[in-house]
Amino acid sequence: MSEGSPATKVATVAVAVVVLIAVAAVLLLQDAKEPPGGRPGGPTTVPPPPSSDVTPSRTEPPPPTPTPTVPPSPTAPSSPSCPMPAPVQLTVLTFNIHFGTGHDGSVQLDRIAEEIRAWEPDVVLLQEVDKGRPVSGNLHQAEVLGTLTGLHHVYGGNSRNTGAGPRGNAILTRFPILDSGNTHLPMAGGRELRGLLHARIDVGGVPVSVYATHFDHRSRQARKVAAKTVVRLLAADPLPKVLGGDLNTGPDSRAVRILRRSGLGDAWAVGKGKGATVPAHRPGSRIDFILHDGWFTPLQAEVLFSAVSDHRPVWTRMQLQPPPAC
């Protein structure tokens, strides 16, 4: 038979088919012997564990990458859940009224009231206020001034003289007075009993403490002890606070340094000049002060003129940053 005959071609094709069938059979037998996981070194069907060390099943997606949280700024004044209230401005006046008597010795409470109304203060801290004393007309002077000015008032008398009514401090304010109290200061060598009058007032829903005081005019030791007592009492008060009064000593004195070192600021930091208040006709000494804690920022301070008293009053406009209520 020749090479190119039809019979030869058929035989060749038949042989090739047999060879292919044999190869396929061998491959199938090898697959049957391998483990179900596939050939060693082959790709796995289970995803590798995520960085969170959690191994999901084949049907679970890997856990999402956590979103980092940014901590609040340490300088932020408030948070959305506890917002800081808006600042409030108020004016404060401290005034030694010399028991309401003018330069001619007559009682002139109507003129004192007229001066107070003209200055339009929100809070008035008064010293040398009498109650039922013959020398000053036997009047309850705080009550009279409250009526004449249309302001709420509280009074704290300090005299131990049973033959006459007390002399002390008063607070007038246009804000509601929530409560009040008067604390006698240690005499510590002084000649007269002095006091610290406190009123808790409602400034647009914010409770604020205001204090009026009058230190001894003769004894340096009494003033020092009084200052330490005032610091202790104010330190126990968590509310925003203002302290005003006739301290009978200058800004560089030991008593004032004790008050300032306790953390109280001086409203006269924004005033001009010495801030002298006595004697009224030609002031040369600064002995009347308005002090405040860190919730207040003084914006303006002035020494005003009085045609009645032997002191000039001190007036300041302050900004109160109320603390958060929560």
C-alpha distance (Angstrom), angle and dihedral (degrees) to the residues before:
residue distance angle dihedral
M1 . . .
S2 3.75 . .
E3 3.85 123.0 .
G4 3.70 95.2 -113.6
S5 3.80 99.1 45.7
P6 3.82 119.3 124.2
A7 3.80 91.7 -115.5
T8 3.78 90.7 58.3
K9 3.81 93.4 51.6
V10 3.80 92.2 50.9
A11 3.79 91.9 51.4
T12 3.80 91.8 50.7
V13 3.80 92.8 51.9
A14 3.80 91.3 47.9
V15 3.80 91.5 53.0
A16 3.84 91.5 49.8
V17 3.79 91.9 51.3
V18 3.80 91.5 50.8
V19 3.81 90.9 50.5
L20 3.83 92.7 51.1
I21 3.79 91.8 49.5
A22 3.79 90.8 51.4
V23 3.84 93.1 50.2
A24 3.78 91.5 49.7
A25 3.78 91.3 50.9
V26 3.80 91.4 52.8
L27 3.81 92.5 51.0
L28 3.79 92.7 50.4
L29 3.79 91.2 51.3
Q30 3.87 90.8 52.5
D31 3.84 92.6 50.6
A32 3.78 90.2 52.0
K33 3.84 90.7 58.2
E34 3.91 96.7 51.4
P35 3.83 122.2 95.8
P36 3.81 117.3 -100.0
G37 3.78 92.7 -110.2
G38 3.79 92.8 68.8
R39 3.74 132.7 -112.2
P40 3.79 117.3 -25.8
G41 3.80 110.6 -91.8
G42 3.81 92.5 21.1
P43 3.87 123.4 130.2
T44 3.84 117.1 -76.4
T45 3.79 123.4 -131.6
V46 3.88 93.4 -143.0
P47 3.88 114.1 86.3
P48 3.78 116.4 -124.8
P49 3.85 117.1 -99.8
P50 3.83 114.7 -87.2
S51 3.78 121.0 -119.6
S52 3.81 90.1 -96.5
D53 3.84 88.3 70.9
V54 3.82 89.6 -121.0
T55 3.83 113.4 132.5
P56 3.80 110.4 -152.0
S57 3.79 123.4 -157.4
R58 3.77 120.6 -111.2
T59 3.81 91.6 -92.6
E60 3.84 97.3 46.2
P61 3.79 121.2 87.0
P62 3.80 115.7 -130.5
P63 3.85 113.4 -92.0
P64 3.82 114.5 -91.6
T65 3.77 118.9 -101.2
P66 3.85 107.2 -100.9
T67 3.82 115.8 -112.4
P68 3.83 111.5 -122.3
T69 3.81 115.6 -120.3
V70 3.78 119.2 -134.6
P71 3.84 111.1 -134.9
P72 3.81 115.6 -127.6
S73 3.77 116.5 -96.5
P74 3.81 111.7 -95.3
T75 3.80 88.3 -134.9
A76 3.80 94.5 54.9
P77 3.84 107.8 118.4
S78 3.77 95.1 -149.8
S79 3.78 146.1 -2.4
P80 3.82 130.4 -124.9
S81 3.80 89.7 -103.8
C82 3.82 93.1 50.6
P83 3.82 110.2 26.6
M84 3.80 121.4 -167.0
P85 3.83 111.1 -112.5
A86 3.79 119.1 -117.5
P87 3.83 116.7 -92.0
V88 3.81 118.1 -98.3
Q89 3.80 127.4 -150.0
L90 3.78 121.5 -143.6
T91 3.79 136.5 166.6
V92 3.80 123.3 -129.9
L93 3.80 128.4 -164.6
T94 3.81 128.7 -168.3
F95 3.80 116.0 -165.7
N96 3.80 135.0 171.3
I97 3.81 99.6 -151.7
H98 3.86 96.6 -170.1
F99 3.86 89.6 -126.1
G100 3.80 89.5 -59.8
T101 3.79 96.9 -68.9
G102 3.76 124.4 135.5
H103 3.79 129.6 -142.0
D104 3.81 90.2 -83.0
G105 3.82 92.4 55.1
S106 3.80 96.0 -108.6
V107 3.79 122.5 129.9
Q108 3.80 109.0 -107.9
L109 3.78 106.9 174.5
D110 3.79 90.5 145.6
R111 3.82 90.1 61.6
I112 3.81 91.8 45.2
A113 3.80 88.2 52.4
E114 3.80 90.7 47.6
E115 3.81 90.9 53.4
I116 3.80 91.9 48.4
R117 3.81 92.2 50.0
A118 3.81 91.2 49.3
W119 3.81 91.5 55.7
E120 3.84 91.9 50.2
P121 3.82 97.3 -147.8
D122 3.77 123.5 -179.7
V123 3.81 92.3 -149.7
V124 3.83 127.7 25.4
L125 3.81 121.5 -166.1
L126 3.81 110.0 -164.3
Q127 3.80 133.0 -168.9
E128 3.82 132.5 -167.7
V129 3.78 92.7 32.5
D130 3.82 115.2 160.7
K131 3.78 132.8 -150.2
G132 3.80 119.0 -162.9
R133 3.79 97.9 -19.2
P134 3.83 118.4 147.0
V135 3.80 92.7 -141.3
S136 3.79 89.5 63.1
G137 3.77 101.4 38.2
N138 3.82 99.7 -85.4
L139 3.78 88.5 -88.9
H140 3.78 131.5 147.1
Q141 3.78 89.0 -124.8
A142 3.81 97.8 -171.5
E143 3.79 90.1 53.3
V144 3.82 92.3 47.1
L145 3.81 92.3 49.0
G146 3.79 91.0 47.2
T147 3.80 90.3 53.7
L148 3.81 94.5 45.1
T149 3.81 94.2 47.7
G150 3.79 97.8 37.1
L151 3.81 90.8 -125.6
H152 3.79 131.4 132.5
H153 3.79 112.1 -107.2
V154 3.81 143.6 -164.7
Y155 3.79 128.2 -175.1
G156 3.80 135.2 -152.5
G157 3.81 117.4 -168.1
N158 3.77 121.7 -162.4
S159 3.81 109.3 178.6
R160 3.81 119.5 116.6
N161 3.78 91.2 -166.3
T162 3.81 104.1 118.5
G163 3.79 91.6 -168.8
A164 3.78 92.1 68.9
G165 3.75 138.9 23.9
P166 3.78 122.7 -90.2
R167 3.77 130.1 -82.2
G168 3.77 116.2 -149.4
N169 3.78 148.3 113.5
A170 3.79 134.1 -47.7
I171 3.77 136.8 -165.5
L172 3.80 123.2 -149.8
T173 3.78 121.4 -174.0
R174 3.77 141.8 161.7
F175 3.82 89.2 -139.3
P176 3.80 121.2 86.9
I177 3.80 113.0 -93.3
L178 3.80 110.5 -130.7
D179 3.80 97.1 -173.9
S180 3.80 141.0 -30.7
G181 3.78 143.7 -162.4
N182 3.79 140.9 -175.9
T183 3.82 123.7 -139.3
H184 3.78 121.8 -165.4
L185 3.80 113.3 -133.2
P186 3.83 121.7 -136.1
M187 3.79 111.4 -91.3
A188 3.84 92.0 -143.4
G189 3.80 93.9 179.4
G190 3.78 96.2 -32.0
R191 3.79 122.8 132.0
E192 3.82 98.9 -133.8
L193 3.77 134.8 43.5
R194 3.81 110.5 -110.7
G195 3.77 131.5 -167.9
L196 3.78 148.1 -161.2
L197 3.82 113.0 -131.8
H198 3.80 115.9 -158.1
A199 3.80 129.6 -168.0
R200 3.78 126.6 -179.3
I201 3.79 107.5 -148.4
D202 3.80 134.0 -172.2
V203 3.81 109.5 -122.4
G204 3.80 102.2 -172.0
G205 3.78 92.6 -43.8
V206 3.82 94.9 -38.9
P207 3.82 116.3 109.6
V208 3.80 111.3 -133.2
S209 3.81 130.1 -179.8
V210 3.80 119.8 -135.9
Y211 3.80 123.4 -174.1
A212 3.80 133.3 -165.3
T213 3.80 123.0 -166.3
H214 3.81 143.5 164.0
F215 3.81 120.2 -156.3
D216 3.80 125.3 -149.2
H217 3.80 114.6 -83.0
R218 3.82 97.8 -151.5
S219 3.81 109.4 40.1
R220 3.80 123.3 63.5
Q221 3.80 89.3 -169.6
A222 3.81 91.5 53.5
R223 3.80 90.4 52.1
K224 3.80 91.8 49.4
V225 3.81 92.7 50.1
A226 3.81 90.6 44.8
A227 3.81 90.5 52.7
K228 3.81 91.7 51.2
T229 3.80 90.5 48.9
V230 3.81 91.9 49.8
V231 3.81 90.7 49.8
R232 3.80 90.9 52.4
L233 3.81 92.8 48.9
L234 3.80 94.1 46.8
A235 3.81 91.8 46.4
A236 3.81 89.0 60.8
D237 3.82 91.4 54.0
P238 3.84 113.3 87.6
L239 3.82 95.0 -169.4
P240 3.81 127.6 95.7
K241 3.81 105.7 -88.0
V242 3.78 145.1 -161.0
L243 3.80 124.2 -168.1
G244 3.79 122.4 -165.4
G245 3.73 136.5 170.0
D246 3.77 154.6 103.3
L247 3.80 103.3 -63.5
N248 3.82 93.9 178.4
T249 3.78 90.7 -137.8
G250 3.79 139.1 77.3
P251 3.82 132.7 -98.0
D252 3.82 92.9 -99.0
S253 3.80 95.1 51.2
R254 3.79 124.9 114.7
A255 3.83 92.9 -112.9
V256 3.80 93.9 53.5
R257 3.81 91.4 44.2
I258 3.82 89.1 54.7
L259 3.80 90.0 53.6
R260 3.80 93.9 45.2
R261 3.80 94.5 46.6
S262 3.78 89.3 55.3
G263 3.81 87.6 68.3
L264 3.79 101.3 -92.9
G265 3.78 116.3 140.6
D266 3.80 125.1 -142.6
A267 3.81 115.9 -122.2
W268 3.80 88.9 -151.5
A269 3.81 87.7 73.0
V270 3.81 85.2 92.5
G271 3.83 94.8 40.9
K272 3.79 126.7 99.2
G273 3.78 125.2 -121.1
K274 3.80 127.2 -2.1
G275 3.78 97.0 -41.7
A276 3.82 90.3 -132.3
T277 3.79 115.6 179.1
V278 3.84 106.9 174.8
P279 2.95 139.4 103.4
A280 3.79 91.7 25.2
H281 3.82 96.4 -143.1
R282 3.82 93.0 53.5
P283 3.83 112.2 4.2
G284 3.77 116.5 -149.3
S285 3.81 103.9 155.2
R286 3.75 132.5 56.7
I287 3.80 110.4 -142.1
D288 3.84 102.3 137.8
F289 3.80 116.3 84.7
I290 3.79 144.1 179.5
L291 3.81 111.6 -157.4
H292 3.79 127.8 -179.2
D293 3.78 142.8 -176.1
G294 3.80 127.9 -118.3
W295 3.81 95.6 -80.8
F296 3.82 88.5 71.1
T297 3.79 130.2 67.7
P298 3.82 117.4 -167.8
L299 3.80 113.2 -132.9
Q300 3.80 101.6 175.5
A301 3.81 136.9 5.7
E302 3.79 131.3 -172.1
V303 3.79 140.4 172.8
L304 3.81 107.7 -132.7
F305 3.78 130.8 -154.7
S306 3.80 122.1 -111.8
A307 3.79 121.7 -166.4
V308 3.82 91.2 -163.1
S309 3.81 115.0 38.3
D310 3.80 129.9 64.9
H311 3.84 87.6 -127.4
R312 3.76 130.2 63.6
P313 3.80 113.2 -132.3
V314 3.81 124.6 -121.4
W315 3.81 118.0 -133.3
T316 3.78 128.6 -170.4
R317 3.78 137.9 178.3
M318 3.78 110.7 -144.0
Q319 3.76 137.5 -176.6
L320 3.77 116.5 -135.2
Q321 3.78 118.1 -156.1
P322 3.80 101.6 -160.5
P323 3.79 115.1 -141.5
P324 3.82 116.9 -115.5
A325 3.77 112.7 -86.0
C326 3.83 94.0 -134.6
